[in-house]
Amino acid sequence: MIFTAALLLIFCALGFAVLMLGRSGDTVTVTVDQSVYGKYPLGEDRTVEIRCGDAMNLLVIRDGRASVESASCPDGICVSHRPISRNGESIICLPNKVVISVSSEKTNAPDIVA
């Protein structure tokens, strides 16, 4: 029982460390209906109106974080999503077929030459 509790505590601590120390991204990529709509740096504040037919999402990049301020979709889940800034995070608006994802253009991995 003590071993199981200790193991659970270790896994929780590791999960928390990974969550808190996750690498911040530097680029926001917007895709609409699986086609790249645009790429924007997280370091520059801007507002991007994403339009596809009658569908509209308003992407706001501010203080190194991206969020959807308004959308024409009926449920508005994308608008209530918290701002994203870490590598791999995304906001998805299914009705409008919009995916907003954060990635890092920089790599810390060493080059391996055979």
Contacts in CASP RR format, 6 or more apart in sequence:
PFRMAT RR
TARGET T0000
AUTHOR 0000-0000-0000
METHOD contacts of the structure
MODEL  1
MIFTAALLLIFCALGFAVLMLGRSGDTVTVTVDQSVYGKYPLGEDRTVEI
RCGDAMNLLVIRDGRASVESASCPDGICVSHRPISRNGESIICLPNKVVI
SVSSEKTNAPDIVA
22 86 0 8 1.000
22 87 0 8 1.000
23 86 0 8 1.000
23 87 0 8 1.000
23 104 0 8 1.000
24 42 0 8 1.000
24 85 0 8 1.000
24 86 0 8 1.000
24 87 0 8 1.000
24 104 0 8 1.000
25 42 0 8 1.000
25 85 0 8 1.000
25 86 0 8 1.000
25 87 0 8 1.000
25 88 0 8 1.000
25 102 0 8 1.000
25 103 0 8 1.000
25 104 0 8 1.000
26 41 0 8 1.000
26 42 0 8 1.000
26 43 0 8 1.000
26 103 0 8 1.000
26 104 0 8 1.000
26 105 0 8 1.000
26 106 0 8 1.000
27 39 0 8 1.000
27 40 0 8 1.000
27 41 0 8 1.000
27 42 0 8 1.000
27 102 0 8 1.000
27 103 0 8 1.000
27 104 0 8 1.000
27 105 0 8 1.000
28 39 0 8 1.000
28 40 0 8 1.000
28 41 0 8 1.000
28 42 0 8 1.000
28 59 0 8 1.000
28 61 0 8 1.000
28 66 0 8 1.000
28 100 0 8 1.000
28 101 0 8 1.000
28 102 0 8 1.000
29 36 0 8 1.000
29 38 0 8 1.000
29 39 0 8 1.000
29 100 0 8 1.000
29 101 0 8 1.000
29 102 0 8 1.000
29 103 0 8 1.000
30 36 0 8 1.000
30 37 0 8 1.000
30 38 0 8 1.000
30 39 0 8 1.000
30 40 0 8 1.000
30 48 0 8 1.000
30 50 0 8 1.000
30 59 0 8 1.000
30 98 0 8 1.000
30 99 0 8 1.000
30 100 0 8 1.000
31 37 0 8 1.000
31 98 0 8 1.000
31 99 0 8 1.000
31 101 0 8 1.000
32 50 0 8 1.000
32 52 0 8 1.000
32 96 0 8 1.000
32 97 0 8 1.000
32 98 0 8 1.000
33 52 0 8 1.000
33 97 0 8 1.000
34 97 0 8 1.000
37 50 0 8 1.000
37 52 0 8 1.000
37 98 0 8 1.000
40 46 0 8 1.000
40 48 0 8 1.000
40 59 0 8 1.000
40 61 0 8 1.000
41 61 0 8 1.000
42 61 0 8 1.000
42 64 0 8 1.000
42 65 0 8 1.000
42 66 0 8 1.000
42 85 0 8 1.000
42 102 0 8 1.000
43 61 0 8 1.000
43 64 0 8 1.000
44 61 0 8 1.000
45 61 0 8 1.000
45 62 0 8 1.000
45 63 0 8 1.000
45 64 0 8 1.000
46 60 0 8 1.000
46 61 0 8 1.000
47 58 0 8 1.000
47 59 0 8 1.000
47 60 0 8 1.000
47 61 0 8 1.000
47 69 0 8 1.000
48 58 0 8 1.000
48 59 0 8 1.000
48 60 0 8 1.000
48 61 0 8 1.000
49 56 0 8 1.000
49 57 0 8 1.000
49 58 0 8 1.000
49 59 0 8 1.000
50 56 0 8 1.000
50 57 0 8 1.000
50 58 0 8 1.000
50 59 0 8 1.000
50 96 0 8 1.000
50 98 0 8 1.000
52 96 0 8 1.000
52 97 0 8 1.000
52 98 0 8 1.000
54 72 0 8 1.000
55 72 0 8 1.000
55 73 0 8 1.000
55 95 0 8 1.000
55 96 0 8 1.000
55 97 0 8 1.000
55 98 0 8 1.000
56 70 0 8 1.000
56 71 0 8 1.000
56 72 0 8 1.000
56 96 0 8 1.000
57 68 0 8 1.000
57 70 0 8 1.000
57 71 0 8 1.000
57 72 0 8 1.000
57 73 0 8 1.000
57 78 0 8 1.000
57 93 0 8 1.000
57 96 0 8 1.000
57 98 0 8 1.000
57 100 0 8 1.000
58 68 0 8 1.000
58 69 0 8 1.000
58 70 0 8 1.000
58 71 0 8 1.000
59 66 0 8 1.000
59 67 0 8 1.000
59 68 0 8 1.000
59 69 0 8 1.000
59 100 0 8 1.000
60 66 0 8 1.000
60 67 0 8 1.000
60 68 0 8 1.000
60 69 0 8 1.000
64 85 0 8 1.000
65 83 0 8 1.000
65 84 0 8 1.000
65 85 0 8 1.000
66 83 0 8 1.000
66 84 0 8 1.000
66 85 0 8 1.000
66 91 0 8 1.000
66 100 0 8 1.000
66 102 0 8 1.000
67 81 0 8 1.000
67 82 0 8 1.000
67 83 0 8 1.000
67 84 0 8 1.000
67 91 0 8 1.000
68 78 0 8 1.000
68 79 0 8 1.000
68 81 0 8 1.000
68 91 0 8 1.000
68 93 0 8 1.000
68 100 0 8 1.000
69 79 0 8 1.000
70 79 0 8 1.000
71 78 0 8 1.000
71 79 0 8 1.000
71 93 0 8 1.000
71 96 0 8 1.000
72 96 0 8 1.000
73 93 0 8 1.000
73 94 0 8 1.000
73 95 0 8 1.000
73 96 0 8 1.000
74 95 0 8 1.000
75 95 0 8 1.000
76 93 0 8 1.000
77 93 0 8 1.000
78 91 0 8 1.000
78 92 0 8 1.000
78 93 0 8 1.000
78 96 0 8 1.000
78 98 0 8 1.000
81 91 0 8 1.000
84 90 0 8 1.000
84 91 0 8 1.000
84 100 0 8 1.000
84 102 0 8 1.000
85 102 0 8 1.000
86 102 0 8 1.000
87 102 0 8 1.000
87 103 0 8 1.000
87 104 0 8 1.000
88 101 0 8 1.000
88 102 0 8 1.000
88 103 0 8 1.000
89 101 0 8 1.000
89 102 0 8 1.000
90 99 0 8 1.000
90 100 0 8 1.000
90 101 0 8 1.000
90 102 0 8 1.000
91 99 0 8 1.000
91 100 0 8 1.000
91 101 0 8 1.000
92 98 0 8 1.000
92 99 0 8 1.000
92 100 0 8 1.000
93 99 0 8 1.000
END
